[in-house]
Each structure stands twice: as C-alpha cells, then as structure tokens.
C-alpha cells in the first residue's frame, strides 16, 4: 500500500464502549480520535500503529442500528507477521 493511501472502514453500532474495549485492549489497536455528541453522534477511530488503515465506529443517540445482516458480515485481517498456529 502506498504511504499516501488510507482506508477507513466506518460502521454504526449499538455497542460502542464494548467495541473500543475489544479493539483497543483485545487486539492492540490505538484510539486515534474520538468525538461526543457531534450532531447527535458519538464515535471513535481505532487503528494499528504505523498503518494507514483505521476503523471508525459511531452511534447515533436515541437510534438503534440492530444486528448485522448475517453471521458472515465479517472483516478479515491478513497480518504479515502472523502464521498459522500462532493463535
């Protein structure tokens, strides 16, 4: 990926606090930025150190987004230093 290339995956959620704990504490992502009550939305951007890819998770106050459309609604990471059996 070129240094200037940036990818942001944005997803709404009903579980913002739990998502932050999972990505930050469980996967080692850093909180890059966050906001509260911006036109009724709260959000957080999380990313891996030194990478040009990050996630933005948002919640709209007073609104429920519900569940993902299916159990196959996934995000997959391919990490260059990870090998089968490391998990």
N, C-alpha and C positions, 0 to 999 in steps of 0.2 A: 504494500500500500504506500503510495506517495506521501511524503510528510505533510503536504497541504490537504490531503484527503481526510475528511471527517465523516463519521457515520453516527447518527443519533437515532436510537430506537425509542419512540415515545409511546407510552401505554397508560391508559387510565386504570385506576384500581380503587377498590373499596378498603384496601389493607395497606395503606402507605407506611405506617410505622413498622409493620411486620416485614415488609419488603426491604426497608432500609436495614433492619437487623440481619436479614438473610444475606443480602449482597455485601454489606459492609463487614459484618462480624463473621459470617459463614464463608464467603468467597474472597474476602480481602479487597473488595472494591473501596475506593475512596469517595467520600461525599465531595463533589466538585462545586456544587452550588445548591441552594435551596431557596424557596420563597413561601410566604404565607399570605393568604387572602389577597391574591392578585386577581381582581375581578371575580372573586368567589372561588378561586382555585388555590390549592396548596400543591407544592411539588418539590422534587429533589432530583438532582442529576448525579449519577454514580458512574465511576469509570475505573479502569485499571491504570496504575501509574505508568506514564510514558506512552500510552496508547492514544490513538486518535478516534477511539470509539467509546461512546458512553450511552447510558440509558437515562431517559427522563420518565419518571413516574409521577402522575398527577392524580389528584382527587378534587372533585367539584363538591363544594359544601352543599348539603341538602339533596344530593343526587346519588343514586346507586347505579353502578355500571354492570353489576351482576357477574356471572361466571363467564369464563372463556367459552367460545362456541363448541369446543370439543376437547378431549384429553390430548389430542395431537397438536394442540395450539402451543407450540414449543419454540424456544430459542436455543440454538445449539452453538457451542463454542468449540473451536478447534485450536488448542493451545500448543505452540510448537515444542515446548519442553515436556509435555505430558506424554507418557507412554502407557499402553495397556498394562494393567496390573498395579499402577500407581495409586489406585483409589482404595 
